[in-house]
Amino acid sequence: MSSPRTPGLARFNTSDPAAARAALHEVCASSAWGSKLLAQRPYATTDALLVAGDAAMAELTAEDLAEAMAGHPPIGRPTPGDPTSAREQSGVQESLREELLELNLAYQDRFGHVFLICATGRTGDQMLAALKERIGNDPDTERETVRTELGKINRIRLTRLVETGEELVETDEENAS
């Protein structure tokens, strides 16, 4: 369990709404997910934040999930200059990138979005095997698999956000409530 005195959690809890919203958007691109977490501040512990994140993930609509997935680059092609996607996809070897990208295109044709998997701690071979297996899923099964994987990613990113103690970037966003 995390202490309420975790510097990053305290900073998140007390940051202005625009900065907290921006930080949550870096964790998950779903505005509905971020709004739900923002509305429940302050959090007593990191665990309480993670539980709230899980609950918000479970409530996302298909449209909310699509918005969240749009914030993720295809496996095998991390966003240039983005240390988060580079770190999360570090297990992908150059020799697998082409096959992953080809299968990702086939997956996108089938499901209408990128293949989403919690890549942290997985090898490129493991991600490729999961992609080959999941491309055969029906759309409803795959949507719930994506929800589960996105939840794992969000937990890792939320933990990193509040445990590292990094400064939240102050923004000038007007409609941050």
CORTAFEN-V798065 format. One record per residue. N is the residue number from 1. PHI is phi as a letter, one per 20 degrees, with the letter a starting at -180 (none if undefined). PSI is psi in whole degrees, 0 to 359 (none if undefined). OMEGA is omega as a letter, one per 30 degrees, with the letter a starting at -180 (999 if undefined). Layout:
BEGIN
<<N/PHI/PSI/OMEGA> <N/PHI/PSI/OMEGA>>
END
This chain:
BEGIN
<<1/none/144/l> <2/e/147/l> <3/f/147/l> <4/f/345/a> <5/e/11/l> <6/g/120/a> <7/g/319/a> <8/f/323/l> <9/f/317/l> <10/f/318/l> <11/f/317/l> <12/f/315/a> <13/f/327/a> <14/d/358/l> <15/f/158/l> <16/f/154/a> <17/g/323/a> <18/f/319/l> <19/f/318/l> <20/f/319/l> <21/f/316/l> <22/f/319/l> <23/f/318/l> <24/f/326/l> <25/f/328/l> <26/f/331/l> <27/f/312/a> <28/b/129/a> <29/f/359/l> <30/f/119/l> <31/f/327/l> <32/f/316/l> <33/f/311/a> <34/f/319/a> <35/f/320/l> <36/f/318/l> <37/f/320/l> <38/f/319/a> <39/f/340/a> <40/e/1/l> <41/f/150/g> <42/e/157/l> <43/d/135/a> <44/f/326/a> <45/b/165/l> <46/f/321/l> <47/g/320/l> <48/f/321/l> <49/f/317/l> <50/f/320/l> <51/f/318/l> <52/f/321/l> <53/f/318/l> <54/f/316/a> <55/f/318/l> <56/f/322/l> <57/f/318/a> <58/f/334/a> <59/e/355/a> <60/f/137/l> <61/f/173/l> <62/g/322/l> <63/f/320/l> <64/f/319/l> <65/f/319/l> <66/f/318/l> <67/f/318/l> <68/f/317/a> <69/f/330/a> <70/f/341/l> <71/e/4/a> <72/d/132/l> <73/f/160/l> <74/f/146/l> <75/f/132/a> <76/n/351/l> <77/b/75/l> <78/f/152/l> <79/f/124/l> <80/g/134/l> <81/m/1/a> <82/d/106/a> <83/f/333/l> <84/f/309/a> <85/f/326/l> <86/f/316/l> <87/f/314/a> <88/f/332/a> <89/d/19/a> <90/f/342/l> <91/f/356/a> <92/e/117/l> <93/e/149/a> <94/g/323/a> <95/f/340/a> <96/e/345/a> <97/g/316/a> <98/f/313/l> <99/f/319/l> <100/f/317/a> <101/f/318/l> <102/f/314/l> <103/f/326/l> <104/f/321/l> <105/f/319/l> <106/f/320/l> <107/f/315/l> <108/f/319/l> <109/f/320/a> <110/f/317/a> <111/d/346/l> <112/n/12/l> <113/b/167/l> <114/f/155/l> <115/f/124/a> <116/d/127/l> <117/b/147/l> <118/f/102/a> <119/e/341/a> <120/g/123/l> <121/n/0/l> <122/d/147/l> <123/e/164/l> <124/g/321/l> <125/f/320/l> <126/f/319/l> <127/f/321/l> <128/f/317/l> <129/f/318/l> <130/f/320/l> <131/f/315/l> <132/f/323/a> <133/f/314/a> <134/f/340/l> <135/f/340/l> <136/e/356/l> <137/f/155/l> <138/f/159/a> <139/g/321/a> <140/f/316/l> <141/f/317/a> <142/f/322/l> <143/f/318/l> <144/f/327/l> <145/f/317/l> <146/f/317/l> <147/g/316/l> <148/f/314/a> <149/f/318/l> <150/f/320/l> <151/g/320/l> <152/f/315/l> <153/f/314/a> <154/f/320/l> <155/f/315/l> <156/f/314/a> <157/f/320/l> <158/f/316/l> <159/f/315/l> <160/f/319/a> <161/g/312/a> <162/e/341/a> <163/e/336/a> <164/f/337/a> <165/m/15/l> <166/f/149/l> <167/f/140/l> <168/e/140/a> <169/f/126/l> <170/f/138/a> <171/c/167/l> <172/d/18/a> <173/g/128/a> <174/f/317/a> <175/e/47/a> <176/e/93/l> <177/c/none/999>>
END
